[in-house]
Amino acid sequence: MPKYPECWQSCGSCASGPVFILEILVEIGDEISFGDNILTLETGKVALDIPVLHAGKVVAIHVIAGDTVDEGALLLTLEAE
């Protein structure tokens, strides 16, 4: 998973408490491009769309809505184009 935005560390209020997956925006078999949003994270105060850092075909999704996740967690597997 990408790093949390810098403002989360400096402010502290959004990053306090669990960070969980609100919604998965892709499905297995989807072709995605660099920068496409793949899921929405939520804390008690903010929702944040997470973009993908590589293009490819989604071959596996390793999380479900409601999961709590840490920075660096494996979210999905892509087959490179």
Secondary structure, DSSP 8 states (H G I E B T S, - for coil): -----HHHHHH-TTTSS--EEEEE---TT-EE-TT-EEEEEE-SS-EEEEE-SS-EEEEEE---TT-B--TT---EEEE--
